[in-house]
Structures are given as structure tokens and as C-alpha cells.
């Protein structure tokens, strides 16, 4: 746990809200509902190429991604 944010398992469990569904003209993409990411927190840490990014829900319900 870092800064009050739990690190989560990187494997993706089959849950309601997570699906792979092709859109017209698109290849299959993983689609996650925000409630899947923000189960008990308003902020998650995303690790990408050795860097940490924070995805958080603002007080107005918008999403902000910061490095």
C-alpha cells in the first residue's frame, strides 16, 4: 500500500463490468466499467513501462490521469 492506494493483482478476473466486445470497425478491445477499477478507492495506480500513473475520480465525477 502506498499513499493510501492498494496495489492490485495484475491478472484480470472475470467480473461483471469487464468484457471484450468488438465494436464495428474495431478489433476486440478490453472494456472495463469504472466501478471495476475503483471498487473501494477514488484513485488507482497504473504502471506503464516502469512509470507510475495515477487515475483518479474528481469531486465532480470526472477522470484525471497524471504522472
PDB file of N, CA, C and O in Angstrom:
ATOM      1  N   UNK A   1       0.858  -1.177   0.000  1.00  0.00           N
ATOM      2  CA  UNK A   1       0.000   0.000   0.000  1.00  0.00           C
ATOM      3  C   UNK A   1       0.898   1.231   0.000  1.00  0.00           C
ATOM      4  O   UNK A   1       1.864   1.301   0.759  1.00  0.00           O
ATOM      5  N   UNK A   2       0.580   2.192  -0.844  1.00  0.00           N
ATOM      6  CA  UNK A   2       1.390   3.398  -0.964  1.00  0.00           C
ATOM      7  C   UNK A   2       0.462   4.586  -1.072  1.00  0.00           C
ATOM      8  O   UNK A   2      -0.435   4.599  -1.915  1.00  0.00           O
ATOM      9  N   UNK A   3       0.665   5.580  -0.233  1.00  0.00           N
ATOM     10  CA  UNK A   3      -0.180   6.778  -0.234  1.00  0.00           C
ATOM     11  C   UNK A   3      -1.661   6.439  -0.098  1.00  0.00           C
ATOM     12  O   UNK A   3      -2.507   7.125  -0.672  1.00  0.00           O
ATOM     13  N   UNK A   4      -1.979   5.393   0.653  1.00  0.00           N
ATOM     14  CA  UNK A   4      -3.376   5.031   0.854  1.00  0.00           C
ATOM     15  C   UNK A   4      -4.023   4.339  -0.334  1.00  0.00           C
ATOM     16  O   UNK A   4      -5.241   4.167  -0.364  1.00  0.00           O
ATOM     17  N   UNK A   5      -3.213   3.937  -1.320  1.00  0.00           N
ATOM     18  CA  UNK A   5      -3.761   3.271  -2.500  1.00  0.00           C
ATOM     19  C   UNK A   5      -3.230   1.849  -2.532  1.00  0.00           C
ATOM     20  O   UNK A   5      -2.020   1.634  -2.466  1.00  0.00           O
ATOM     21  N   UNK A   6      -4.125   0.880  -2.634  1.00  0.00           N
ATOM     22  CA  UNK A   6      -3.718  -0.515  -2.684  1.00  0.00           C
ATOM     23  C   UNK A   6      -3.221  -0.881  -4.061  1.00  0.00           C
ATOM     24  O   UNK A   6      -3.810  -0.477  -5.065  1.00  0.00           O
ATOM     25  N   UNK A   7      -2.128  -1.653  -4.122  1.00  0.00           N
ATOM     26  CA  UNK A   7      -1.698  -2.226  -5.394  1.00  0.00           C
ATOM     27  C   UNK A   7      -2.599  -3.427  -5.637  1.00  0.00           C
ATOM     28  O   UNK A   7      -2.916  -4.164  -4.703  1.00  0.00           O
ATOM     29  N   UNK A   8      -3.003  -3.625  -6.851  1.00  0.00           N
ATOM     30  CA  UNK A   8      -3.919  -4.710  -7.158  1.00  0.00           C
ATOM     31  C   UNK A   8      -3.235  -5.764  -7.996  1.00  0.00           C
ATOM     32  O   UNK A   8      -2.219  -5.506  -8.642  1.00  0.00           O
ATOM     33  N   UNK A   9      -3.805  -6.953  -7.978  1.00  0.00           N
ATOM     34  CA  UNK A   9      -3.338  -8.060  -8.790  1.00  0.00           C
ATOM     35  C   UNK A   9      -3.459  -7.673 -10.258  1.00  0.00           C
ATOM     36  O   UNK A   9      -4.481  -7.127 -10.673  1.00  0.00           O
ATOM     37  N   UNK A  10      -2.416  -7.953 -11.051  1.00  0.00           N
ATOM     38  CA  UNK A  10      -2.448  -7.550 -12.453  1.00  0.00           C
ATOM     39  C   UNK A  10      -3.228  -8.506 -13.334  1.00  0.00           C
ATOM     40  O   UNK A  10      -3.527  -8.168 -14.479  1.00  0.00           O
ATOM     41  N   UNK A  11      -3.572  -9.696 -12.836  1.00  0.00           N
ATOM     42  CA  UNK A  11      -4.407 -10.577 -13.643  1.00  0.00           C
ATOM     43  C   UNK A  11      -5.834 -10.053 -13.601  1.00  0.00           C
ATOM     44  O   UNK A  11      -6.276  -9.507 -12.590  1.00  0.00           O
ATOM     45  N   UNK A  12      -6.541 -10.219 -14.693  1.00  0.00           N
ATOM     46  CA  UNK A  12      -7.896  -9.682 -14.777  1.00  0.00           C
ATOM     47  C   UNK A  12      -8.911 -10.780 -14.520  1.00  0.00           C
ATOM     48  O   UNK A  12      -9.089 -11.662 -15.360  1.00  0.00           O
ATOM     49  N   UNK A  13      -9.577 -10.743 -13.380  1.00  0.00           N
ATOM     50  CA  UNK A  13     -10.600 -11.746 -13.099  1.00  0.00           C
ATOM     51  C   UNK A  13     -11.824 -11.508 -13.965  1.00  0.00           C
ATOM     52  O   UNK A  13     -12.081 -10.390 -14.411  1.00  0.00           O
ATOM     53  N   UNK A  14     -12.575 -12.577 -14.195  1.00  0.00           N
ATOM     54  CA  UNK A  14     -13.828 -12.402 -14.914  1.00  0.00           C
ATOM     55  C   UNK A  14     -14.832 -11.839 -13.931  1.00  0.00           C
ATOM     56  O   UNK A  14     -15.230 -12.521 -12.987  1.00  0.00           O
ATOM     57  N   UNK A  15     -15.242 -10.601 -14.145  1.00  0.00           N
ATOM     58  CA  UNK A  15     -16.170  -9.907 -13.264  1.00  0.00           C
ATOM     59  C   UNK A  15     -17.232  -9.238 -14.099  1.00  0.00           C
ATOM     60  O   UNK A  15     -17.054  -8.993 -15.292  1.00  0.00           O
ATOM     61  N   UNK A  16     -18.323  -8.951 -13.460  1.00  0.00           N
ATOM     62  CA  UNK A  16     -19.317  -8.111 -14.111  1.00  0.00           C
ATOM     63  C   UNK A  16     -18.675  -6.751 -14.339  1.00  0.00           C
ATOM     64  O   UNK A  16     -18.028  -6.213 -13.440  1.00  0.00           O
ATOM     65  N   UNK A  17     -18.843  -6.200 -15.509  1.00  0.00           N
ATOM     66  CA  UNK A  17     -18.242  -4.913 -15.814  1.00  0.00           C
ATOM     67  C   UNK A  17     -16.990  -5.029 -16.663  1.00  0.00           C
ATOM     68  O   UNK A  17     -16.514  -4.026 -17.196  1.00  0.00           O
ATOM     69  N   UNK A  18     -16.440  -6.241 -16.801  1.00  0.00           N
ATOM     70  CA  UNK A  18     -15.268  -6.442 -17.647  1.00  0.00           C
ATOM     71  C   UNK A  18     -15.685  -7.313 -18.815  1.00  0.00           C
ATOM     72  O   UNK A  18     -16.230  -8.400 -18.624  1.00  0.00           O
ATOM     73  N   UNK A  19     -15.433  -6.842 -20.014  1.00  0.00           N
ATOM     74  CA  UNK A  19     -15.810  -7.640 -21.170  1.00  0.00           C
ATOM     75  C   UNK A  19     -14.942  -7.289 -22.360  1.00  0.00           C
ATOM     76  O   UNK A  19     -14.355  -6.210 -22.434  1.00  0.00           O
ATOM     77  N   UNK A  20     -14.876  -8.217 -23.276  1.00  0.00           N
ATOM     78  CA  UNK A  20     -14.218  -7.967 -24.543  1.00  0.00           C
ATOM     79  C   UNK A  20     -15.305  -8.036 -25.588  1.00  0.00           C
ATOM     80  O   UNK A  20     -15.881  -9.098 -25.826  1.00  0.00           O
ATOM     81  N   UNK A  21     -15.592  -6.901 -26.215  1.00  0.00           N
ATOM     82  CA  UNK A  21     -16.641  -6.892 -27.225  1.00  0.00           C
ATOM     83  C   UNK A  21     -16.200  -6.037 -28.400  1.00  0.00           C
ATOM     84  O   UNK A  21     -15.886  -4.858 -28.239  1.00  0.00           O
ATOM     85  N   UNK A  22     -16.179  -6.638 -29.587  1.00  0.00           N
ATOM     86  CA  UNK A  22     -15.759  -5.858 -30.747  1.00  0.00           C
ATOM     87  C   UNK A  22     -16.797  -4.811 -31.121  1.00  0.00           C
ATOM     88  O   UNK A  22     -18.000  -5.069 -31.077  1.00  0.00           O
ATOM     89  N   UNK A  23     -16.326  -3.645 -31.482  1.00  0.00           N
ATOM     90  CA  UNK A  23     -17.188  -2.586 -31.991  1.00  0.00           C
ATOM     91  C   UNK A  23     -17.075  -2.597 -33.505  1.00  0.00           C
ATOM     92  O   UNK A  23     -16.085  -3.096 -34.039  1.00  0.00           O
ATOM     93  N   UNK A  24     -18.049  -2.066 -34.203  1.00  0.00           N
ATOM     94  CA  UNK A  24     -17.941  -2.023 -35.662  1.00  0.00           C
ATOM     95  C   UNK A  24     -16.659  -1.304 -36.085  1.00  0.00           C
ATOM     96  O   UNK A  24     -16.404  -0.176 -35.664  1.00  0.00           O
ATOM     97  N   UNK A  25     -15.860  -1.964 -36.915  1.00  0.00           N
ATOM     98  CA  UNK A  25     -14.626  -1.362 -37.403  1.00  0.00           C
ATOM     99  C   UNK A  25     -13.455  -1.470 -36.447  1.00  0.00           C
ATOM    100  O   UNK A  25     -12.347  -1.068 -36.805  1.00  0.00           O
ATOM    101  N   UNK A  26     -13.651  -1.996 -35.244  1.00  0.00           N
ATOM    102  CA  UNK A  26     -12.577  -2.140 -34.262  1.00  0.00           C
ATOM    103  C   UNK A  26     -12.268  -3.609 -34.042  1.00  0.00           C
ATOM    104  O   UNK A  26     -13.130  -4.474 -34.200  1.00  0.00           O
ATOM    105  N   UNK A  27     -11.017  -3.876 -33.675  1.00  0.00           N
ATOM    106  CA  UNK A  27     -10.675  -5.214 -33.218  1.00  0.00           C
ATOM    107  C   UNK A  27     -11.173  -5.318 -31.781  1.00  0.00           C
ATOM    108  O   UNK A  27     -11.498  -4.310 -31.154  1.00  0.00           O
ATOM    109  N   UNK A  28     -11.229  -6.543 -31.266  1.00  0.00           N
ATOM    110  CA  UNK A  28     -11.713  -6.739 -29.898  1.00  0.00           C
ATOM    111  C   UNK A  28     -10.848  -5.943 -28.922  1.00  0.00           C
ATOM    112  O   UNK A  28      -9.620  -5.999 -28.985  1.00  0.00           O
ATOM    113  N   UNK A  29     -11.487  -5.210 -28.032  1.00  0.00           N
ATOM    114  CA  UNK A  29     -10.805  -4.420 -27.007  1.00  0.00           C
ATOM    115  C   UNK A  29     -11.357  -4.804 -25.652  1.00  0.00           C
ATOM    116  O   UNK A  29     -12.527  -5.162 -25.520  1.00  0.00           O
ATOM    117  N   UNK A  30     -10.505  -4.726 -24.655  1.00  0.00           N
ATOM    118  CA  UNK A  30     -10.958  -4.941 -23.288  1.00  0.00           C
ATOM    119  C   UNK A  30     -11.726  -3.709 -22.860  1.00  0.00           C
ATOM    120  O   UNK A  30     -11.226  -2.590 -22.978  1.00  0.00           O
ATOM    121  N   UNK A  31     -12.932  -3.902 -22.368  1.00  0.00           N
ATOM    122  CA  UNK A  31     -13.750  -2.785 -21.897  1.00  0.00           C
ATOM    123  C   UNK A  31     -14.001  -3.006 -20.409  1.00  0.00           C
ATOM    124  O   UNK A  31     -14.512  -4.052 -20.010  1.00  0.00           O
ATOM    125  N   UNK A  32     -13.642  -2.021 -19.592  1.00  0.00           N
ATOM    126  CA  UNK A  32     -13.841  -2.092 -18.146  1.00  0.00           C
ATOM    127  C   UNK A  32     -14.760  -0.965 -17.718  1.00  0.00           C
ATOM    128  O   UNK A  32     -14.616   0.170 -18.171  1.00  0.00           O
ATOM    129  N   UNK A  33     -15.687  -1.272 -16.862  1.00  0.00           N
ATOM    130  CA  UNK A  33     -16.519  -0.225 -16.269  1.00  0.00           C
ATOM    131  C   UNK A  33     -15.708   0.406 -15.143  1.00  0.00           C
ATOM    132  O   UNK A  33     -14.963  -0.294 -14.457  1.00  0.00           O
ATOM    133  N   UNK A  34     -15.836   1.692 -14.943  1.00  0.00           N
ATOM    134  CA  UNK A  34     -15.039   2.379 -13.923  1.00  0.00           C
ATOM    135  C   UNK A  34     -15.243   1.792 -12.530  1.00  0.00           C
ATOM    136  O   UNK A  34     -14.330   1.847 -11.707  1.00  0.00           O
ATOM    137  N   UNK A  35     -16.412   1.237 -12.249  1.00  0.00           N
ATOM    138  CA  UNK A  35     -16.627   0.636 -10.923  1.00  0.00           C
ATOM    139  C   UNK A  35     -15.743  -0.588 -10.723  1.00  0.00           C
ATOM    140  O   UNK A  35     -15.458  -0.961  -9.585  1.00  0.00           O
ATOM    141  N   UNK A  36     -15.302  -1.222 -11.812  1.00  0.00           N
ATOM    142  CA  UNK A  36     -14.379  -2.346 -11.705  1.00  0.00           C
ATOM    143  C   UNK A  36     -13.012  -1.856 -11.234  1.00  0.00           C
ATOM    144  O   UNK A  36     -12.366  -2.519 -10.423  1.00  0.00           O
ATOM    145  N   UNK A  37     -12.570  -0.717 -11.726  1.00  0.00           N
ATOM    146  CA  UNK A  37     -11.271  -0.158 -11.335  1.00  0.00           C
ATOM    147  C   UNK A  37     -11.305   0.496  -9.965  1.00  0.00           C
ATOM    148  O   UNK A  37     -10.367   0.355  -9.181  1.00  0.00           O
ATOM    149  N   UNK A  38     -12.374   1.204  -9.678  1.00  0.00           N
ATOM    150  CA  UNK A  38     -12.473   1.989  -8.455  1.00  0.00           C
ATOM    151  C   UNK A  38     -13.402   1.316  -7.447  1.00  0.00           C
ATOM    152  O   UNK A  38     -14.316   1.952  -6.923  1.00  0.00           O
ATOM    153  N   UNK A  39     -13.170   0.038  -7.175  1.00  0.00           N
ATOM    154  CA  UNK A  39     -14.041  -0.725  -6.284  1.00  0.00           C
ATOM    155  C   UNK A  39     -14.184  -0.076  -4.911  1.00  0.00           C
ATOM    156  O   UNK A  39     -15.301   0.144  -4.442  1.00  0.00           O
ATOM    157  N   UNK A  40     -13.061   0.231  -4.263  1.00  0.00           N
ATOM    158  CA  UNK A  40     -13.098   0.792  -2.904  1.00  0.00           C
ATOM    159  C   UNK A  40     -12.304   2.094  -2.792  1.00  0.00           C
ATOM    160  O   UNK A  40     -12.168   2.645  -1.700  1.00  0.00           O
ATOM    161  N   UNK A  41     -11.790   2.580  -3.899  1.00  0.00           N
ATOM    162  CA  UNK A  41     -10.934   3.769  -3.888  1.00  0.00           C
ATOM    163  C   UNK A  41     -11.401   4.781  -4.915  1.00  0.00           C
ATOM    164  O   UNK A  41     -12.180   4.457  -5.812  1.00  0.00           O
ATOM    165  N   UNK A  42     -10.924   5.999  -4.780  1.00  0.00           N
ATOM    166  CA  UNK A  42     -11.193   7.035  -5.790  1.00  0.00           C
ATOM    167  C   UNK A  42      -9.947   7.271  -6.641  1.00  0.00           C
ATOM    168  O   UNK A  42      -9.924   8.162  -7.491  1.00  0.00           O
ATOM    169  N   UNK A  43      -8.909   6.465  -6.403  1.00  0.00           N
ATOM    170  CA  UNK A  43      -7.663   6.603  -7.140  1.00  0.00           C
ATOM    171  C   UNK A  43      -7.026   5.233  -7.318  1.00  0.00           C
ATOM    172  O   UNK A  43      -7.045   4.409  -6.403  1.00  0.00           O
ATOM    173  N   UNK A  44      -6.459   4.990  -8.505  1.00  0.00           N
ATOM    174  CA  UNK A  44      -5.714   3.757  -8.759  1.00  0.00           C
ATOM    175  C   UNK A  44      -4.363   4.127  -9.365  1.00  0.00           C
ATOM    176  O   UNK A  44      -4.215   5.173  -9.998  1.00  0.00           O
ATOM    177  N   UNK A  45      -3.386   3.254  -9.161  1.00  0.00           N
ATOM    178  CA  UNK A  45      -2.060   3.426  -9.738  1.00  0.00           C
ATOM    179  C   UNK A  45      -1.970   2.495 -10.941  1.00  0.00           C
ATOM    180  O   UNK A  45      -2.298   1.312 -10.852  1.00  0.00           O
ATOM    181  N   UNK A  46      -1.522   3.045 -12.065  1.00  0.00           N
ATOM    182  CA  UNK A  46      -1.312   2.259 -13.276  1.00  0.00           C
ATOM    183  C   UNK A  46       0.184   2.285 -13.567  1.00  0.00           C
ATOM    184  O   UNK A  46       0.772   3.357 -13.709  1.00  0.00           O
ATOM    185  N   UNK A  47       0.805   1.102 -13.658  1.00  0.00           N
ATOM    186  CA  UNK A  47       2.216   1.022 -14.004  1.00  0.00           C
ATOM    187  C   UNK A  47       2.324   0.790 -15.504  1.00  0.00           C
ATOM    188  O   UNK A  47       1.705  -0.125 -16.047  1.00  0.00           O
ATOM    189  N   UNK A  48       3.119   1.632 -16.170  1.00  0.00           N
ATOM    190  CA  UNK A  48       3.305   1.529 -17.614  1.00  0.00           C
ATOM    191  C   UNK A  48       4.755   1.829 -17.945  1.00  0.00           C
ATOM    192  O   UNK A  48       5.244   2.927 -17.679  1.00  0.00           O
ATOM    193  N   UNK A  49       5.443   0.853 -18.527  1.00  0.00           N
ATOM    194  CA  UNK A  49       6.844   0.998 -18.930  1.00  0.00           C
ATOM    195  C   UNK A  49       7.713   1.556 -17.810  1.00  0.00           C
ATOM    196  O   UNK A  49       8.515   2.464 -18.028  1.00  0.00           O
ATOM    197  N   UNK A  50       7.547   1.006 -16.610  1.00  0.00           N
ATOM    198  CA  UNK A  50       8.367   1.396 -15.470  1.00  0.00           C
ATOM    199  C   UNK A  50       7.966   2.701 -14.802  1.00  0.00           C
ATOM    200  O   UNK A  50       8.619   3.125 -13.848  1.00  0.00           O
ATOM    201  N   UNK A  51       6.927   3.338 -15.272  1.00  0.00           N
ATOM    202  CA  UNK A  51       6.452   4.598 -14.692  1.00  0.00           C
ATOM    203  C   UNK A  51       5.111   4.379 -14.003  1.00  0.00           C
ATOM    204  O   UNK A  51       4.340   3.499 -14.385  1.00  0.00           O
ATOM    205  N   UNK A  52       4.842   5.192 -12.983  1.00  0.00           N
ATOM    206  CA  UNK A  52       3.557   5.138 -12.287  1.00  0.00           C
ATOM    207  C   UNK A  52       2.677   6.302 -12.713  1.00  0.00           C
ATOM    208  O   UNK A  52       3.122   7.448 -12.775  1.00  0.00           O
ATOM    209  N   UNK A  53       1.435   5.991 -13.002  1.00  0.00           N
ATOM    210  CA  UNK A  53       0.436   6.999 -13.348  1.00  0.00           C
ATOM    211  C   UNK A  53      -0.722   6.855 -12.370  1.00  0.00           C
ATOM    212  O   UNK A  53      -1.039   5.743 -11.946  1.00  0.00           O
ATOM    213  N   UNK A  54      -1.348   7.950 -12.013  1.00  0.00           N
ATOM    214  CA  UNK A  54      -2.492   7.935 -11.105  1.00  0.00           C
ATOM    215  C   UNK A  54      -3.745   8.287 -11.885  1.00  0.00           C
ATOM    216  O   UNK A  54      -3.809   9.318 -12.554  1.00  0.00           O
ATOM    217  N   UNK A  55      -4.726   7.428 -11.790  1.00  0.00           N
ATOM    218  CA  UNK A  55      -6.027   7.689 -12.389  1.00  0.00           C
ATOM    219  C   UNK A  55      -6.975   7.904 -11.226  1.00  0.00           C
ATOM    220  O   UNK A  55      -7.141   7.027 -10.379  1.00  0.00           O
ATOM    221  N   UNK A  56      -7.597   9.077 -11.186  1.00  0.00           N
ATOM    222  CA  UNK A  56      -8.469   9.368 -10.045  1.00  0.00           C
ATOM    223  C   UNK A  56      -9.786   9.976 -10.498  1.00  0.00           C
ATOM    224  O   UNK A  56      -9.909  10.540 -11.586  1.00  0.00           O
ATOM    225  N   UNK A  57     -10.763   9.834  -9.613  1.00  0.00           N
ATOM    226  CA  UNK A  57     -12.081  10.419  -9.831  1.00  0.00           C
ATOM    227  C   UNK A  57     -12.105  11.754  -9.092  1.00  0.00           C
ATOM    228  O   UNK A  57     -11.803  11.808  -7.900  1.00  0.00           O
ATOM    229  N   UNK A  58     -12.461  12.824  -9.786  1.00  0.00           N
ATOM    230  CA  UNK A  58     -12.526  14.151  -9.166  1.00  0.00           C
ATOM    231  C   UNK A  58     -13.818  14.285  -8.355  1.00  0.00           C
ATOM    232  O   UNK A  58     -14.686  13.412  -8.386  1.00  0.00           O
ATOM    233  N   UNK A  59     -13.918  15.387  -7.638  1.00  0.00           N
ATOM    234  CA  UNK A  59     -15.129  15.643  -6.848  1.00  0.00           C
ATOM    235  C   UNK A  59     -16.358  15.832  -7.735  1.00  0.00           C
ATOM    236  O   UNK A  59     -17.490  15.694  -7.272  1.00  0.00           O
ATOM    237  N   UNK A  60     -16.129  16.153  -9.023  1.00  0.00           N
ATOM    238  CA  UNK A  60     -17.249  16.311  -9.961  1.00  0.00           C
ATOM    239  C   UNK A  60     -17.512  15.049 -10.778  1.00  0.00           C
ATOM    240  O   UNK A  60     -18.326  15.059 -11.701  1.00  0.00           O
ATOM    241  N   UNK A  61     -16.808  13.947 -10.430  1.00  0.00           N
ATOM    242  CA  UNK A  61     -17.049  12.675 -11.100  1.00  0.00           C
ATOM    243  C   UNK A  61     -16.309  12.476 -12.408  1.00  0.00           C
ATOM    244  O   UNK A  61     -16.601  11.530 -13.140  1.00  0.00           O
ATOM    245  N   UNK A  62     -15.358  13.346 -12.721  1.00  0.00           N
ATOM    246  CA  UNK A  62     -14.557  13.213 -13.941  1.00  0.00           C
ATOM    247  C   UNK A  62     -13.319  12.384 -13.639  1.00  0.00           C
ATOM    248  O   UNK A  62     -12.942  12.229 -12.477  1.00  0.00           O
ATOM    249  N   UNK A  63     -12.680  11.846 -14.687  1.00  0.00           N
ATOM    250  CA  UNK A  63     -11.446  11.089 -14.526  1.00  0.00           C
ATOM    251  C   UNK A  63     -10.254  11.944 -14.916  1.00  0.00           C
ATOM    252  O   UNK A  63     -10.293  12.665 -15.914  1.00  0.00           O
ATOM    253  N   UNK A  64      -9.181  11.859 -14.114  1.00  0.00           N
ATOM    254  CA  UNK A  64      -7.942  12.572 -14.413  1.00  0.00           C
ATOM    255  C   UNK A  64      -6.792  11.575 -14.304  1.00  0.00           C
ATOM    256  O   UNK A  64      -6.677  10.853 -13.314  1.00  0.00           O
ATOM    257  N   UNK A  65      -5.934  11.544 -15.341  1.00  0.00           N
ATOM    258  CA  UNK A  65      -4.744  10.704 -15.353  1.00  0.00           C
ATOM    259  C   UNK A  65      -3.530  11.616 -15.238  1.00  0.00           C
ATOM    260  O   UNK A  65      -3.350  12.519 -16.054  1.00  0.00           O
ATOM    261  N   UNK A  66      -2.686  11.380 -14.214  1.00  0.00           N
ATOM    262  CA  UNK A  66      -1.475  12.185 -14.024  1.00  0.00           C
ATOM    263  C   UNK A  66      -0.285  11.272 -13.838  1.00  0.00           C
ATOM    264  O   UNK A  66      -0.426  10.120 -13.425  1.00  0.00           O
ATOM    265  N   UNK A  67       0.885  11.794 -14.145  1.00  0.00           N
ATOM    266  CA  UNK A  67       2.123  11.041 -13.989  1.00  0.00           C
ATOM    267  C   UNK A  67       2.705  11.322 -12.626  1.00  0.00           C
ATOM    268  O   UNK A  67       3.758  10.786 -12.281  1.00  0.00           O
TER     269      UNK A  67
END
